[in-house]
Amino acid sequence: MIIDVRTPEEFAAGYLDGAVLIDFKNPSFDAEIAKLDTTASYIVYCRSGNRSAQAAERMREVGITDITDLGSLENASAQTGVAIVQG
């Protein structure tokens, strides 16, 4: 599962095909990640890598262990080969 932790406005401008938006800045972020399957594999990205690193740490705190932080949208696309969908 690919998770975009940017804001809805950033997501609307472009995102990885198939990504799910869980806004790191939203107060419901912790509640949203708590609903995730702790046995699944996740790829996380943001704009520059700062929020994705913080999000990955919070995900680990709720028991998710298979997390790949790919930093920026562009890097995530390059590393996964998944296309960026333009908003």
N, CA, C and O atoms as a Tinker XYZ file with bonds, in Angstrom:
   348  protein
     1  N      0.853000   -1.182000    0.000000    73     2
     2  CA     0.000000    0.000000    0.000000    64     1     3
     3  C      0.894000    1.240000    0.000000    63     2     4     5
     4  O      1.871000    1.312000    0.745000    81     3
     5  N      0.555000    2.190000   -0.826000    73     3     6
     6  CA     1.311000    3.443000   -0.908000    64     5     7
     7  C      0.529000    4.525000   -0.174000    63     6     8     9
     8  O     -0.649000    4.754000   -0.448000    81     7
     9  N      1.210000    5.190000    0.772000    73     7    10
    10  CA     0.561000    6.239000    1.562000    64     9    11
    11  C      1.245000    7.578000    1.321000    63    10    12    13
    12  O      2.458000    7.716000    1.474000    81    11
    13  N      0.440000    8.549000    0.943000    73    11    14
    14  CA     0.885000    9.933000    0.753000    64    13    15
    15  C      0.503000   10.679000    2.030000    63    14    16    17
    16  O     -0.673000   10.737000    2.386000    81    15
    17  N      1.486000   11.247000    2.713000    73    15    18
    18  CA     1.193000   11.917000    3.989000    64    17    19
    19  C      1.191000   13.446000    3.858000    63    18    20    21
    20  O      1.317000   14.159000    4.854000    81    19
    21  N      1.047000   13.939000    2.626000    73    19    22
    22  CA     0.980000   15.385000    2.407000    64    21    23
    23  C     -0.434000   15.897000    2.664000    63    22    24    25
    24  O     -1.327000   15.140000    3.043000    81    23
    25  N     -0.615000   17.182000    2.452000    73    23    26
    26  CA    -1.934000   17.793000    2.636000    64    25    27
    27  C     -2.825000   17.467000    1.440000    63    26    28    29
    28  O     -2.323000   17.084000    0.384000    81    27
    29  N     -4.140000   17.613000    1.596000    73    27    30
    30  CA    -5.043000   17.382000    0.458000    64    29    31
    31  C     -4.722000   18.276000   -0.743000    63    30    32    33
    32  O     -4.879000   17.853000   -1.888000    81    31
    33  N     -4.277000   19.499000   -0.490000    73    31    34
    34  CA    -3.936000   20.415000   -1.571000    64    33    35
    35  C     -2.717000   19.906000   -2.343000    63    34    36    37
    36  O     -2.695000   19.946000   -3.573000    81    35
    37  N     -1.710000   19.431000   -1.621000    73    35    38
    38  CA    -0.522000   18.877000   -2.269000    64    37    39
    39  C     -0.886000   17.624000   -3.073000    63    38    40    41
    40  O     -0.435000   17.439000   -4.203000    81    39
    41  N     -1.708000   16.778000   -2.466000    73    39    42
    42  CA    -2.144000   15.543000   -3.116000    64    41    43
    43  C     -2.871000   15.854000   -4.417000    63    42    44    45
    44  O     -2.647000   15.190000   -5.430000    81    43
    45  N     -3.742000   16.863000   -4.394000    73    43    46
    46  CA    -4.522000   17.229000   -5.575000    64    45    47
    47  C     -3.639000   17.690000   -6.729000    63    46    48    49
    48  O     -4.027000   17.572000   -7.891000    81    47
    49  N     -2.459000   18.212000   -6.418000    73    47    50
    50  CA    -1.554000   18.703000   -7.459000    64    49    51
    51  C     -0.815000   17.570000   -8.160000    63    50    52    53
    52  O     -0.306000   17.758000   -9.266000    81    51
    53  N     -0.748000   16.401000   -7.538000    73    51    54
    54  CA    -0.070000   15.254000   -8.132000    64    53    55
    55  C      0.266000   14.241000   -7.061000    63    54    56    57
    56  O      0.658000   14.603000   -5.951000    81    55
    57  N      0.110000   12.949000   -7.400000    73    55    58
    58  CA     0.322000   11.880000   -6.427000    64    57    59
    59  C      0.688000   10.600000   -7.161000    63    58    60    61
    60  O      0.472000   10.486000   -8.367000    81    59
    61  N      1.244000    9.637000   -6.432000    73    59    62
    62  CA     1.553000    8.357000   -7.047000    64    61    63
    63  C      0.262000    7.608000   -7.348000    63    62    64    65
    64  O     -0.655000    7.575000   -6.528000    81    63
    65  N      0.202000    7.017000   -8.515000    73    63    66
    66  CA    -0.974000    6.256000   -8.920000    64    65    67
    67  C     -1.272000    5.175000   -7.884000    63    66    68    69
    68  O     -0.413000    4.352000   -7.568000    81    67
    69  N     -2.494000    5.187000   -7.359000    73    67    70
    70  CA    -2.911000    4.207000   -6.363000    64    69    71
    71  C     -2.638000    4.587000   -4.925000    63    70    72    73
    72  O     -2.974000    3.832000   -4.012000    81    71
    73  N     -2.031000    5.747000   -4.705000    73    71    74
    74  CA    -1.713000    6.176000   -3.333000    64    73    75
    75  C     -2.970000    6.549000   -2.558000    63    74    76    77
    76  O     -3.958000    7.024000   -3.118000    81    75
    77  N     -2.898000    6.318000   -1.254000    73    75    78
    78  CA    -3.960000    6.697000   -0.336000    64    77    79
    79  C     -3.456000    7.897000    0.460000    63    78    80    81
    80  O     -2.328000    7.890000    0.953000    81    79
    81  N     -4.287000    8.916000    0.583000    73    79    82
    82  CA    -3.917000   10.114000    1.330000    64    81    83
    83  C     -4.259000    9.941000    2.802000    63    82    84    85
    84  O     -5.410000    9.693000    3.160000    81    83
    85  N     -3.232000   10.077000    3.661000    73    83    86
    86  CA    -3.435000   10.165000    5.106000    64    85    87
    87  C     -2.576000   11.353000    5.547000    63    86    88    89
    88  O     -1.376000   11.210000    5.781000    81    87
    89  N     -3.197000   12.507000    5.655000    73    87    90
    90  CA    -2.520000   13.780000    5.922000    64    89    91
    91  C     -1.856000   13.767000    7.296000    63    90    92    93
    92  O     -2.530000   13.680000    8.322000    81    91
    93  N     -0.525000   13.854000    7.302000    73    91    94
    94  CA     0.240000   13.850000    8.549000    64    93    95
    95  C     -0.135000   15.019000    9.454000    63    94    96    97
    96  O     -0.097000   14.896000   10.679000    81    95
    97  N     -0.496000   16.147000    8.856000    73    95    98
    98  CA    -0.821000   17.350000    9.636000    64    97    99
    99  C     -2.244000   17.321000   10.205000    63    98   100   101
   100  O     -2.586000   18.148000   11.050000    81    99
   101  N     -3.064000   16.388000    9.756000    73    99   102
   102  CA    -4.440000   16.302000   10.236000    64   101   103
   103  C     -4.462000   15.688000   11.639000    63   102   104   105
   104  O     -3.767000   14.702000   11.885000    81   103
   105  N     -5.240000   16.248000   12.554000    73   103   106
   106  CA    -5.321000   15.694000   13.909000    64   105   107
   107  C     -5.768000   14.226000   13.953000    63   106   108   109
   108  O     -5.533000   13.533000   14.943000    81   107
   109  N     -6.411000   13.758000   12.882000    73   107   110
   110  CA    -6.875000   12.368000   12.861000    64   109   111
   111  C     -5.809000   11.391000   12.354000    63   110   112   113
   112  O     -6.090000   10.203000   12.199000    81   111
   113  N     -4.602000   11.873000   12.098000    73   111   114
   114  CA    -3.557000   11.014000   11.531000    64   113   115
   115  C     -3.335000    9.750000   12.369000    63   114   116   117
   116  O     -3.332000    8.646000   11.826000    81   115
   117  N     -3.151000    9.898000   13.663000    73   115   118
   118  CA    -2.888000    8.731000   14.511000    64   117   119
   119  C     -4.049000    7.746000   14.486000    63   118   120   121
   120  O     -3.831000    6.535000   14.466000    81   119
   121  N     -5.270000    8.247000   14.488000    73   119   122
   122  CA    -6.442000    7.373000   14.428000    64   121   123
   123  C     -6.500000    6.639000   13.092000    63   122   124   125
   124  O     -6.881000    5.469000   13.039000    81   123
   125  N     -6.126000    7.319000   12.021000    73   123   126
   126  CA    -6.149000    6.698000   10.690000    64   125   127
   127  C     -5.108000    5.587000   10.575000    63   126   128   129
   128  O     -5.407000    4.510000   10.061000    81   127
   129  N     -3.892000    5.841000   11.049000    73   127   130
   130  CA    -2.870000    4.790000   10.932000    64   129   131
   131  C     -3.151000    3.631000   11.879000    63   130   132   133
   132  O     -2.730000    2.504000   11.624000    81   131
   133  N     -3.861000    3.902000   12.970000    73   131   134
   134  CA    -4.214000    2.822000   13.901000    64   133   135
   135  C     -5.166000    1.816000   13.247000    63   134   136   137
   136  O     -5.259000    0.672000   13.691000    81   135
   137  N     -5.871000    2.240000   12.195000    73   135   138
   138  CA    -6.805000    1.362000   11.483000    64   137   139
   139  C     -6.104000    0.464000   10.464000    63   138   140   141
   140  O     -6.706000   -0.484000    9.957000    81   139
   141  N     -4.845000    0.753000   10.162000    73   139   142
   142  CA    -4.131000    0.007000    9.130000    64   141   143
   143  C     -3.766000   -1.395000    9.601000    63   142   144   145
   144  O     -3.596000   -1.642000   10.795000    81   143
   145  N     -3.651000   -2.292000    8.656000    73   143   146
   146  CA    -3.243000   -3.673000    8.922000    64   145   147
   147  C     -1.762000   -3.676000    9.305000    63   146   148   149
   148  O     -0.916000   -3.295000    8.497000    81   147
   149  N     -1.449000   -4.094000   10.510000    73   147   150
   150  CA    -0.060000   -4.061000   10.982000    64   149   151
   151  C      0.818000   -5.098000   10.298000    63   150   152   153
   152  O      2.042000   -5.039000   10.416000    81   151
   153  N      0.217000   -6.052000    9.583000    73   151   154
   154  CA     1.015000   -7.078000    8.901000    64   153   155
   155  C      1.274000   -6.750000    7.436000    63   154   156   157
   156  O      2.002000   -7.477000    6.760000    81   155
   157  N      0.690000   -5.673000    6.941000    73   155   158
   158  CA     0.853000   -5.288000    5.535000    64   157   159
   159  C      2.158000   -4.514000    5.325000    63   158   160   161
   160  O      2.802000   -4.075000    6.278000    81   159
   161  N      2.525000   -4.361000    4.056000    73   159   162
   162  CA     3.704000   -3.580000    3.670000    64   161   163
   163  C      3.259000   -2.198000    3.206000    63   162   164   165
   164  O      2.267000   -2.061000    2.490000    81   163
   165  N      3.999000   -1.184000    3.619000    73   163   166
   166  CA     3.634000    0.191000    3.291000    64   165   167
   167  C      4.818000    0.957000    2.712000    63   166   168   169
   168  O      5.961000    0.783000    3.134000    81   167
   169  N      4.517000    1.805000    1.739000    73   167   170
   170  CA     5.458000    2.783000    1.202000    64   169   171
   171  C      4.889000    4.141000    1.570000    63   170   172   173
   172  O      3.708000    4.414000    1.355000    81   171
   173  N      5.737000    4.984000    2.124000    73   171   174
   174  CA     5.296000    6.307000    2.581000    64   173   175
   175  C      6.127000    7.376000    1.873000    63   174   176   177
   176  O      7.337000    7.225000    1.708000    81   175
   177  N      5.460000    8.466000    1.453000    73   175   178
   178  CA     6.189000    9.593000    0.873000    64   177   179
   179  C      5.480000   10.900000    1.210000    63   178   180   181
   180  O      4.324000   10.910000    1.634000    81   179
   181  N      6.209000   12.017000    1.009000    73   179   182
   182  CA     5.639000   13.349000    1.233000    64   181   183
   183  C      6.227000   14.304000    0.198000    63   182   184   185
   184  O      6.453000   13.910000   -0.946000    81   183
   185  N      6.470000   15.528000    0.579000    73   183   186
   186  CA     7.022000   16.508000   -0.367000    64   185   187
   187  C      8.546000   16.447000   -0.387000    63   186   188   189
   188  O      9.155000   16.427000   -1.457000    81   187
   189  N      9.168000   16.417000    0.807000    73   187   190
   190  CA    10.630000   16.471000    0.863000    64   189   191
   191  C     11.267000   15.322000    1.638000    63   190   192   193
   192  O     12.476000   15.109000    1.542000    81   191
   193  N     10.477000   14.586000    2.398000    73   191   194
   194  CA    11.020000   13.496000    3.198000    64   193   195
   195  C     10.886000   13.703000    4.693000    63   194   196   197
   196  O     11.025000   12.747000    5.457000    81   195
   197  N     10.622000   14.920000    5.130000    73   195   198
   198  CA    10.502000   15.207000    6.555000    64   197   199
   199  C      9.252000   14.563000    7.155000    63   198   200   201
   200  O      9.343000   13.812000    8.125000    81   199
   201  N      8.107000   14.854000    6.586000    73   199   202
   202  CA     6.860000   14.291000    7.116000    64   201   203
   203  C      6.802000   12.775000    6.961000    63   202   204   205
   204  O      6.274000   12.081000    7.830000    81   203
   205  N      7.339000   12.261000    5.864000    73   203   206
   206  CA     7.288000   10.805000    5.672000    64   205   207
   207  C      8.125000   10.091000    6.727000    63   206   208   209
   208  O      7.740000    9.018000    7.192000    81   207
   209  N      9.258000   10.661000    7.111000    73   207   210
   210  CA    10.088000   10.064000    8.165000    64   209   211
   211  C      9.342000   10.080000    9.497000    63   210   212   213
   212  O      9.358000    9.095000   10.234000    81   211
   213  N      8.697000   11.187000    9.799000    73   211   214
   214  CA     7.923000   11.285000   11.039000    64   213   215
   215  C      6.728000   10.334000   11.009000    63   214   216   217
   216  O      6.409000    9.694000   12.011000    81   215
   217  N      6.077000   10.249000    9.858000    73   215   218
   218  CA     4.922000    9.357000    9.719000    64   217   219
   219  C      5.349000    7.899000    9.899000    63   218   220   221
   220  O      4.667000    7.130000   10.576000    81   219
   221  N      6.470000    7.523000    9.295000    73   219   222
   222  CA     6.966000    6.150000    9.426000    64   221   223
   223  C      7.233000    5.815000   10.881000    63   222   224   225
   224  O      6.933000    4.710000   11.333000    81   223
   225  N      7.792000    6.759000   11.611000    73   223   226
   226  CA     8.055000    6.527000   13.038000    64   225   227
   227  C      6.754000    6.331000   13.808000    63   226   228   229
   228  O      6.661000    5.436000   14.648000    81   227
   229  N      5.762000    7.151000   13.534000    73   227   230
   230  CA     4.468000    7.013000   14.213000    64   229   231
   231  C      3.812000    5.688000   13.859000    63   230   232   233
   232  O      3.166000    5.067000   14.702000    81   231
   233  N      3.978000    5.251000   12.606000    73   231   234
   234  CA     3.429000    3.967000   12.191000    64   233   235
   235  C      4.099000    2.823000   12.959000    63   234   236   237
   236  O      3.438000    1.869000   13.368000    81   235
   237  N      5.402000    2.928000   13.147000    73   235   238
   238  CA     6.110000    1.904000   13.932000    64   237   239
   239  C      5.575000    1.861000   15.359000    63   238   240   241
   240  O      5.477000    0.792000   15.962000    81   239
   241  N      5.233000    3.021000   15.891000    73   239   242
   242  CA     4.712000    3.097000   17.262000    64   241   243
   243  C      3.385000    2.369000   17.427000    63   242   244   245
   244  O      3.054000    1.948000   18.535000    81   243
   245  N      2.611000    2.209000   16.342000    73   243   246
   246  CA     1.341000    1.481000   16.434000    64   245   247
   247  C      1.492000    0.017000   16.009000    63   246   248   249
   248  O      0.503000   -0.703000   15.874000    81   247
   249  N      2.736000   -0.410000   15.801000    73   247   250
   250  CA     2.993000   -1.819000   15.532000    64   249   251
   251  C      3.213000   -2.212000   14.087000    63   250   252   253
   252  O      3.336000   -3.399000   13.783000    81   251
   253  N      3.264000   -1.238000   13.188000    73   251   254
   254  CA     3.531000   -1.540000   11.782000    64   253   255
   255  C      5.045000   -1.622000   11.609000    63   254   256   257
   256  O      5.766000   -0.694000   11.976000    81   255
   257  N      5.522000   -2.723000   11.054000    73   255   258
   258  CA     6.970000   -2.905000   10.949000    64   257   259
   259  C      7.506000   -2.850000    9.524000    63   258   260   261
   260  O      8.678000   -2.527000    9.328000    81   259
   261  N      6.687000   -3.155000    8.528000    73   259   262
   262  CA     7.147000   -3.185000    7.143000    64   261   263
   263  C      6.814000   -1.865000    6.456000    63   262   264   265
   264  O      5.811000   -1.743000    5.753000    81   263
   265  N      7.689000   -0.874000    6.680000    73   263   266
   266  CA     7.479000    0.479000    6.161000    64   265   267
   267  C      8.715000    0.891000    5.375000    63   266   268   269
   268  O      9.840000    0.748000    5.853000    81   267
   269  N      8.501000    1.396000    4.182000    73   267   270
   270  CA     9.589000    1.951000    3.388000    64   269   271
   271  C      9.313000    3.433000    3.196000    63   270   272   273
   272  O      8.326000    3.817000    2.569000    81   271
   273  N     10.196000    4.262000    3.742000    73   271   274
   274  CA    10.072000    5.714000    3.608000    64   273   275
   275  C     10.869000    6.127000    2.375000    63   274   276   277
   276  O     12.096000    6.026000    2.358000    81   275
   277  N     10.163000    6.592000    1.342000    73   275   278
   278  CA    10.835000    6.981000    0.108000    64   277   279
   279  C     10.989000    8.482000   -0.058000    63   278   280   281
   280  O     11.355000    8.950000   -1.136000    81   279
   281  N     10.715000    9.241000    0.993000    73   279   282
   282  CA    10.963000   10.677000    0.946000    64   281   283
   283  C      9.975000   11.421000    0.072000    63   282   284   285
   284  O      8.773000   11.430000    0.337000    81   283
   285  N     10.496000   12.046000   -0.975000    73   283   286
   286  CA     9.664000   12.916000   -1.816000    64   285   287
   287  C      8.838000   12.137000   -2.822000    63   286   288   289
   288  O      9.106000   10.970000   -3.108000    81   287
   289  N      7.833000   12.808000   -3.349000    73   287   290
   290  CA     6.981000   12.251000   -4.396000    64   289   291
   291  C      7.825000   11.789000   -5.583000    63   290   292   293
   292  O      7.650000   10.675000   -6.077000    81   291
   293  N      8.726000   12.635000   -6.031000    73   291   294
   294  CA     9.543000   12.317000   -7.195000    64   293   295
   295  C     10.441000   11.118000   -6.928000    63   294   296   297
   296  O     10.576000   10.243000   -7.784000    81   295
   297  N     11.057000   11.068000   -5.747000    73   295   298
   298  CA    11.910000    9.941000   -5.402000    64   297   299
   299  C     11.090000    8.658000   -5.289000    63   298   300   301
   300  O     11.524000    7.596000   -5.735000    81   299
   301  N      9.914000    8.763000   -4.695000    73   299   302
   302  CA     9.044000    7.591000   -4.561000    64   301   303
   303  C      8.673000    7.045000   -5.932000    63   302   304   305
   304  O      8.646000    5.830000   -6.127000    81   303
   305  N      8.390000    7.922000   -6.875000    73   303   306
   306  CA     8.061000    7.499000   -8.229000    64   305   307
   307  C      9.265000    6.821000   -8.887000    63   306   308   309
   308  O      9.121000    5.774000   -9.519000    81   307
   309  N     10.440000    7.414000   -8.741000    73   307   310
   310  CA    11.645000    6.859000   -9.334000    64   309   311
   311  C     11.988000    5.500000   -8.729000    63   310   312   313
   312  O     12.389000    4.584000   -9.448000    81   311
   313  N     11.833000    5.365000   -7.419000    73   311   314
   314  CA    12.195000    4.121000   -6.741000    64   313   315
   315  C     11.212000    2.984000   -7.007000    63   314   316   317
   316  O     11.607000    1.819000   -7.056000    81   315
   317  N      9.949000    3.315000   -7.177000    73   315   318
   318  CA     8.928000    2.279000   -7.349000    64   317   319
   319  C      8.546000    2.033000   -8.803000    63   318   320   321
   320  O      8.024000    0.971000   -9.144000    81   319
   321  N      8.809000    3.020000   -9.661000    73   319   322
   322  CA     8.378000    2.925000  -11.055000    64   321   323
   323  C      6.900000    3.243000  -11.229000    63   322   324   325
   324  O      6.352000    3.073000  -12.318000    81   323
   325  N      6.245000    3.707000  -10.157000    73   323   326
   326  CA     4.828000    4.062000  -10.203000    64   325   327
   327  C      4.714000    5.499000  -10.732000    63   326   328   329
   328  O      5.422000    6.397000  -10.277000    81   327
   329  N      3.823000    5.697000  -11.687000    73   327   330
   330  CA     3.649000    7.002000  -12.322000    64   329   331
   331  C      3.031000    8.026000  -11.369000    63   330   332   333
   332  O      2.259000    7.686000  -10.473000    81   331
   333  N      3.393000    9.282000  -11.591000    73   331   334
   334  CA     2.771000   10.391000  -10.874000    64   333   335
   335  C      1.522000   10.811000  -11.653000    63   334   336   337
   336  O      1.592000   11.117000  -12.843000    81   335
   337  N      0.400000   10.820000  -10.975000    73   335   338
   338  CA    -0.862000   11.274000  -11.575000    64   337   339
   339  C     -0.951000   12.776000  -11.326000    63   338   340   341
   340  O     -0.928000   13.224000  -10.180000    81   339
   341  N     -1.051000   13.537000  -12.386000    73   339   342
   342  CA    -1.146000   14.995000  -12.257000    64   341   343
   343  C     -2.585000   15.388000  -11.948000    63   342   344   345
   344  O     -3.524000   14.891000  -12.570000    81   343
   345  N     -2.748000   16.296000  -10.970000    73   343   346
   346  CA    -4.078000   16.726000  -10.554000    64   345   347
   347  C     -4.746000   17.613000  -11.556000    63   346   348
   348  O     -5.875000   18.051000  -11.336000    81   347
